[in-house]
Each structure stands twice: as structure tokens, then as C-alpha cells.
Amino acid sequence: MNREIRAALGQQTVRILEEGGYRLAGGRTVELRATIDACVAATRFWSPDTLSALEPQVLAQPAGAPARLEVVSETTLEGARRLLATHGGRVAVLNFASARNPGGGFLGGSQAQEESLARSSALYASLTSTTAQPYYAHHRGERSALYSDRMILSPECPVFRCDDGELLDEPYCVDVITAAAPNAGALKAHLSPDIERVPEVLAARASKVLALATHTGCKHLVLGAWGCGVFANDPGMVAQVFATLLADGQAYRGRFTTISFSVRDGAAGQPVLRAFRDALAAG
């Protein structure tokens, strides 16, 4: 799928969000208005202070059995759909977000994880809602590419496409956590001393992601190579951050039933996928 096709699909997604549904090739109309509106109405912005307060609250609750950890060669949407088909219940996914632009560059046909999510779901409607704007307003005014721990939660966000752009006969819903990883590539390019802080900042932010995911009540969680694309974070470092937070005996391990690291790696030798498999092999 080239950029022009992806851009056209992005524009079609905006029309679907505006019209509240779409028509399948066979003529049947899929109605989404109520689901889209409910997601937008439930959208919530989370400040760093609120998330810091949330962490001890969720960890004070009794933990369950340790979650199953898995690393799978698949996209985020493929992982979410697989978990729903296998386990049912509710699934939360992490959106590897742009700090400044809702949906990243999906309207222009860019291709990364956030763009695929925005093109395939009602996420863009949630991220452009009034409620979500403090996230973008802060980051547009922030100079450091470490970004911040601000996040957006889009509950029960309807997904109506596959990654290849095909419209689904039966949409499904996921809870989406929008959070930006530090942009290590930008920090390196500008010779910023903040580059030394990336591992500690990422670890603190990842803990808040897990706290917010716990708060949703979703028992199945899709994570992945967060910040390992254009943000150029080291996959081994990112994988180890999550491996440490989710090790046996750690508090977040007992908050979910399944945690899937869905990592699609098209590079020769699949170095990103291997980094996650190596770090999380004990899970």
C-alpha cells in the first residue's frame, strides 16, 4: 500500500467518523454513530500528577495470577483482534503516539503504528476532542524531545478496518492508551544532554502506562516496540524496561491475564523482534 492509497484511506476514515458509519460492498450499512460518540464522550486526559497518584492506588488492589507474557510477530491490531477472538473480554492497546499531532501523519499517508490505528478506528475522533487537547497543547510548547508523561485514554474505541485498509463486517472495540515515548533520535540530532535520561524517563512513563491499563479493567493488553521506529529508541532498552516492570513477583504482572508484545519487524534478521523475545523469554 503506497502513501497515496494510505492518504485516501485516511480521508475515508474521517468521512466515516463524520457520517457515523459506512456501507459494505454488499450494500449493508455498519452503524457506528453511538459507539463513536460514546468513545469521544468517555475520552479522558491524564496529567503526570494524576497518573503518579493512580500508580499506588491500582497497586494497592489485590493482584491475581501472573499474566502470560508473549512476543508475537504481528501488528497491534492483529494482536488485539487475536486476543479478543481467543479470550473475549476487553483489550487495551498502547498507541505509540506523536506528541504533537493527533493520529501522527495518517492524513498525509504516513505509515507507522499510530497511523495504522488512526486509519482503522475512531481514535482520531477521540484525539481531536476538546478533552484531549491539553496533551497536544503542552507538547507543542515543550522544547525537550523527552516529552512528558501526559496521556489520553480512549475507552471502547471502535476498530473498523484491518491494517490493509479493508473495512470490517463486524467492528470491535479496544481501549486505547495514547502516550509518547521519548524521541531519542531528535535528542541525538540536537546533541541534547537529555539523551542520557531516556532510559529512566521511559521506565517511569512505562510504569504509568501499566497503571492506566490496570485502571481500565482490561485483562488483556497489547504493547510492543514503543518508540523504536522514527523515535529511534534502542529496542533492547525498551524491551528490558518492560521486562523489569513485568518480571515474576513485580506488582504489575498480576494485574492482567495476557500481555502481548505485538512486534512486526520487516528488517533483515528481525532485530527488534529478537530484542523483545530475548528480554521477555522468561515470561
Secondary structure, DSSP 4 states (H G I P E B T S, - for coil): --HHHHHHHHHHHHHHHHHTEEE-TTS-EEE-HHHHHHHHHH-EEE-HHHHHHHHHHHHTSPP-SPPEEEEESS-HHHHHHHHHHHH-S-EEEEEE--SSSTTTTGGGT--SHHHHHHHHBSHHHHHTSGGGHHHHHHHHH---TT--S-EEEEEEEEEEE-TTSPEEEEEEEEEEEEEPPP-HHHHHHTT-GGGGGHHHHHHHHHHHHHHHHHHHT-SEEEE--TT-STT---HHHHHHHHHHHTSTT-GGGGG-SEEEEE----STT-HHHHHHHHHTTT-
